[in-house]
Amino acid sequence: MRDLKIYTPGSFEPENHWYDKALNATLHPMVSFFLNLGNDRIVERYCHLNPRVRKSALEDLLKARPKYFRWAGADLINVTSASGNRNMVVIENNSCPSGQKSMPLLQDHEEKGGYKELIERTFLPSLKGQRLITEGKLAVLFDKNPMEASGYAATIADVLDENVYYLPFTFADLGKTLKYKKGVLYFLDEKENWTPIKAAFRYVTQKPWNRIPIETKTKILNPVLACLSGGRNKMMAAKAYDIYNAELRGTGLKIVTPETIWDVSKNEIPLWVRKMGGQAVIKVPYSNAGQGVYTIVNQSELDHFMSQDFEYDRFIVQSLIGNYNWSSSGSKGKLFHVGTIPNLKGQTFVTDVRMMVSASPEGIRPLCVYSRRSKEPLLNELKEGSASWDMLGTNLSVKLGENEWGSETNRLVLMDRRDFNKLGIGVDDLIEGYIQTVLSMLAIDSMSKNLINANGKFRKRLFASLNDDPHLISEIYKE
């Protein structure tokens, strides 16, 4: 008999699905206030502060019902310019985002917190009106973050009053414990029989397109199309934002990102770094969890990057946001980190804000928020041998080996009474971050729609012309 984890109704245990420091934390009143505002009041406030924004356009966007990208988590940084113009800048927007395990409860009496809200608000409506496989099972698919993936499995079991199979899904599992047949995903069950999955909640983040088809009869949230269109593909995301900003022209709304150069070959990178003043960020477009991101502030860091071999042929180069004295010079001038309120040693740390949102039949709503800080404080002047990533990198994930991950939770900044005040942000910053998250989410969903033809088939040629990277294209799973 195969040893298989199955979540049954009534199996949710909060201590298994939250970090200890979040489990016992109390949500900051300002964050609670923001999450309870409602879209109508958010629109009123945002348009009051941004009088050039067309109110009806923003209302329509927040009422949107994304077709493919229904659950998203944007990474935002709080920046300012020399003239004091502050912004929440989108670094990336992720499909299958983490966050629930880091979020104190909004309502003390609701022990499942955001897990239940996401399942009821987004996962269940995505199944309504769909032809599900009658004899199929429910599953949660994951390749990392078991704390949250299992939380979703236990929640779905409770909400639907049905057993949920908790299935690891790495590339090595394909063909051994999971396989496809005519677009239906099957798994090897506890009796070692191949059993169909009617619907799956997906927390598969590492190159999901190399084992999940773009078109499946098993209903999956989010579909892998959302990953290829920008949710796990920084190259396509940059293009999606650019195209969507053109569509937003005249509304007063815009996705704010670092200055981005895409489709850059490795040999061209030193030229673009030089153009940005010697400071830049280089990204392998298809990596995530903090992998494949290189901050460049001096020649030695650039030389180290150029000495490495990479499996992909194309990169993106972005303006670097650091301290005012060593940020990239771009067409928008210099942007630099606002950072944390100085500690007792006078040190300021770089932080980001993860804003998770999801779609419901009534529109898009915020779900949870958390923050992360860098390992080292932000220096006013760079010292010889300073590692810029330690001052600028905020991702908590640590790759320990193949399909093995750890997390540096000491750098987690909760939205609780103790940590939130250190961030130096307020309700208006949270509203700005929410609007930026929604806009970037809709941009990626719009790209997804453009990549599907009238017959519901993936437009391979269009994708190849937009993302001309042969190695990536060779990875896309074909049943």
N, C-alpha and C positions, 0 to 999 in steps of 0.2 A: 504494500500500500504506500502511496506517495504521501509524504508529510507536507501538508498544505495548510496555510493560514486562512481560516474562514471567519469573518466577522458576522455574528448573529445579532438579532435585535436585543438590545439591553446590554451590549458589551462595551459601550463607551465609558472610558475611565479618564477623566480630565488630566490626571498626573502623567498619563502616557503621551499626551499630545500638546503639552506646553513646556517651554523651558521653566525651570523652577522659579527663576526670578520674575517671570511673567505671570506664572500661575498665582502667585501671592501678591501681585501688584494691583494698585488702584489706578484706573485710568484718570489722566489729568482732566479737570473740568473743561478746559478750553478745547481739548480734542473731542471730548464727549459732546460739547456744544456744537462743534463743527459737524460731527457725524449725525446729529439730530436736526440740523438746519433744514434739510429738504431742498430740492432743486429750485423751487420758486424763490425762496429767500436768497439762495446763492446767486441766482441770476440777478436779482435786484441789487445785491451788494456789489457784484462784479461790474455791472453796467454803471453803477454810481461812481465807482473808482476808475472805470475805463469808458468815459462817455462817448468815445468813437465806436464802441462795439454795438452792433445792431442787435437789439434785444431779442427780436423774433428769431434771428439766426441761432443765437446761443440756446434759446428755449428748444428749438427743433433738434439741435445736436444732443442735448441732454435727454431728449425723449427718443433718441434713435434706438433701433433694435438691430445691433450688428448681426450679420448672417453667419459669420465664421469665427470671428475673434470676440468671444462673449465674456471672457474672464482674463483680466490683464493686470500687470503690476509694473508701474513705471518707476525707474530710478531717477530722482531729481536732485539737483544741487542748487543751493541758495547762493546766488552770485550777486555781485555789484560791480559798477564801473567807477572810474575815477570821479565822475560827476554825481555819484550816489544813486544811480538808477538801478534798482534791485529787480531781479527776476528769478523765477524757478525754471531752471534749464533742464530739458529732457536729455538724459544720457542714453537711455534705452528703455524700451517697453517690452516686457517679458510675457510670453505665454507660459502657463504652468508656474506662476510666481509663488515664492514662499512668503510667509508673513503671519499665518494664523498662530503659530507657536510662539510668536513674539508679541502678540497683541493682548493686553489686559482686557477683561470682559467689559463690554459696553453696558450690559445689564447683569447684575450680580446673580439674579435668579436663573439666568439662561446659561447652563453649564457648558453647552456646546458652542457658545459664542458665534464667531464668524463662520465656523465650519457649517453649522446648520443654516445660517443665513445664505451662504453661497449655494448650498445644495437645494434649498427651497426656492430661492430667488432665480437661479440660473440653470442648474442641472436638470431639475424636474421639468420646467417649461420647455427645455430643449428637446425633451422626449415626447411631449404632447403632440399628437397629430402625426407621429412617425410610425411607420410600419416596423415594429420590432419583431425579432425572431421569437416565435411563441415558446419554444422549448429552451430558449437561451437563458444564460445566467447574467447576473450583474458582477462587475469587476472594477477594481482600482488597479491601474497599471503604474508601476513606478521604477525608476532607476537610481534615485537618490532621495534624501529627505524622508526617511521612513516615519519620522515622528508625525509629520503632517499628512503624508499619504495614508497612514493607518487611521488618522483622525477622520479623514474623509470616508474611508471604508466603514468605520464604525457608525458614523453619522448617517450614511446612506442606508445601512442596515436598519437603523432605528426609524428613519423617516419613511422608508418604503416597506418596513416590516418584512424584510426579505434578506436571506443570506447574501453576503457579498464576498467574493473571492479576492484575496489580496495577493497580487501577482507581480513578482519582480520581472522586469522586461529589459534586459540588456541585449546587446547584439548576440551574445553567446547563447541566449535563451531561444532565439529564433530557430525554429525547426526541431528543437528538443522538447520544450515545454509549451511553446506557443507557435501557431502556424496559421496560415490563411488558406481558405478554400472558397473560390468564387466571391471574394470580397468580404467573407465572414471570418472573424478572428476566432480561432478555437484554442482551448487550453487543455492540458493533460490534467484531468481532475484527480481527486483522491483515490479513485478506483482504477486510475490509469487508463481512463477512457477519454477520447477526444470529445470535448463538449463545447458547443458554440457560446459565444458571448453576445448578448443582445444589446448591451450598452455598457460603456466603460467611462469612468472618470480617469483622466490621464495626468500623471505626474512623471512623464518621461521627458527629460530635458536635454540629454546629451545626443546630438545628431539624431533626433527622433525620426527624421525622414529615411534613415538607413534601415529601418525595420517596421515602419508603419506606412502603408500606402496612402496616397493622396485621396483616393476615393475608396471608401469602405461601406459595407452594408451594416456592419456593427457601428452603432452610433457612438461617437467619441467626442468628449469635450476636453480641451479644444481640439478640433481636427488638425492634422499635421500641416495642412495648407496654411494655417495661421502662422506656423513657425517659419515656413519657407518665405512667406510674404513679408516677414519683418519681426515676428515674435521671437525667433531664434536666429535671425539672419540680419546682421547689422547693415549689410550692403543694401538689401532690399528695403530695409526700414528707412535708410537715408533717402532713398529715391521716393519711397511712399510719402515721406514727410514733405519733400519738395513739391511733389505733384499735388498733394492735398492743400498745401499752402497757396498754390496757384488757384485752386478751386475756392479757397476761403477769401480771396482778394475781394475787398469791398465790404466785408463783414466786420472788419476791425479785429478779427481773431487771427492768430498765427501760432504755429508750433515753434517754440524757441529751442534751438539746439546750438551746440558749438559749431563753428565753421567747419564744414566737412568736405573732403575731397574723396571721391570714390573711384573704384576701378584702377587703383594704383598698383603697378607692378613693383616688385621688390627693388629693382634697380633705380626706379624713379623716386623712391622714398627720401633719400638725402636732399634732393632738389626741393621737395615740398617742405621738409623740415626747415631748410635754410630760408625759404620764402616766409615761413611763420616766425622767423626771428631766432631759430635755433631751439625752440621749445615746441613740442607737439606730442600728440598721443597717436600711437599706431595700433590698429586693431586687426586681428584675424577675425573676419566678419562672422564666422560660424561657430566661434567658441563662446562659452558663457561661464557663469559661476566664478568670475574674476580671472579666468584663464584666457590667454591670448591677447592681453592688453598690456601695452608697453608705454610707459611715460618716459619722454626724452627731454632732458634739460641740459645735457652737455654732450660733447663729442664722444666720451667714453661709453655713455649709454647707447648712443646711436651705433657706435662700432660693435658693441655687444649684440645689439639686435641684428645687425647686418651679417654677423658671423654665424648666425643660426640657420638651420634648414627648416623649411615649412612644407607641409603637404599641399597647401593651396597656392594658387597662382596670383590671387588678387587680394589687396588690402584696402582699408580706408585709413585716411590720415585726418585727424581733427586738431583744431586749435587747443592748446593746453590751457586749462584754467588752474592757476596756482596762486601764489602770492602776487601782489601787484608788481613787485620788483622783478618777477621772473615768470610772467604769463606770456602766452603767444600774442603777437601783434597781428591782428586780422582786420578785415574790412569793417568789423563792428568795434574796432579799438580793443583795448585790454579789458577782459573780465577777470575778476578774481574772487576767490572763496570768501564768503562772509564768515564761515566757520563757527565754532562754538564760542560761548561766552568764556573769556579767559579764566583758567583755574587759579588756584592760590599761588602757583608758580609763574603766573602771567602767560601760560601757554594756551594757544588756540589750536584746535584740531579740525581737520576737514571732516565734514559729515555729508551723508546723502540722506534723502528721505524716500522710502519705498511707499508708494501710494497704490493700494490694491483696489480695483473697482470691478464691478460685474454688471451684466445686463439683465434686466427683467422685462416682462411684457410692457411695463410702463416706462421704461427707459433705463438709463445707466445711473448707478449710485455708488458712492464710496463704501468700502467694505472694512478695510483695516489699514493702519499706518504704523510704521516703525522706522528706526534710523540706525545707522552704523557710523562709526568713526574710524579714522585712520590709526595706524600703529604709533606713529610718531607725530609730534606737534609740527605745525606749519612754521617754517623759518622765514624770517624777513630777508635774509641773505643766504644763498647757497654756500655750503662749506665744501671744501675739496673732499670728494668721496661720498658725499651725501647721496643716499638712495632715494630718488624722488618717489618711487612707488610706496615706500613706507610712510611718506607724508601725504600721499594723494589717494592711494588705494583704500577702499572701504569694504569690499566684499568680504564676508566672513568665512566663505567656503575654503577649505584646504584640501587639495587632492593628495590623498595618501598613497594611492596605487590605482590599478585598473579597477574601475567601478567601486572604488572605496574613497569615502569622503569624511572629513572632520569639519568642525566649526569653531572659530575663535570667538566664543560667546562673550568674552570679557570686553569686546568692543561693541557689543549690542547696546543701543540706546533706546530704552522703552519710552512709550508715550504715557508714562505714569507721573505721579506727583513729584517724584524725585529727579528723574532724568530730563523730562521735557523742557524745563526752564533753561537747561544748559544749551539748548539748540538756538536760542535767540530768535525764534519764529513765533508768529501769532496766527490768529484765525484767517486773516487775509492772505498770508503765505500758504496756509493749507488750502484755501479756496483756489488760489492761483495754481498750486500743484495739482489739484483735482481737475481743473479745466485743462491743463497741459496733458494730464494723463488721458482724459477723454478724447482730446483732439488727436493725440498720437495713436490711441487705440482705434479710432475711426479711420485714420489714415491707413493703417495696416489692414483693417477689414475691407476698405475700399480697394486696396491693391489685391487682396484675395479675390474679390468679386471680378476684378479685371482679368485675373488669371484663369477664370472658368468660362468656357464658351456657352452658347445658348443651349447646347445639349448636355450641359453639366460635366463636361470633360476638361481636364487640365490642358491649358494652352502651352505646350512644351516649347514651341518655337519662341513665343513671346517671352517666356521665362528665361530661356537661354540667351536671348538678345539683351534682356535687362540685367542678367547675372551671368556674364560670360566667363565662367570658371569651370573648365572641363572636369576637374577633380570633384567639385561639389555635385555637378550634374550626374557624374558616374555613381555617386552615393545614393541617389534617390531610388527608393525601393520600387521594384517592378515585380508584381506577383506573377 
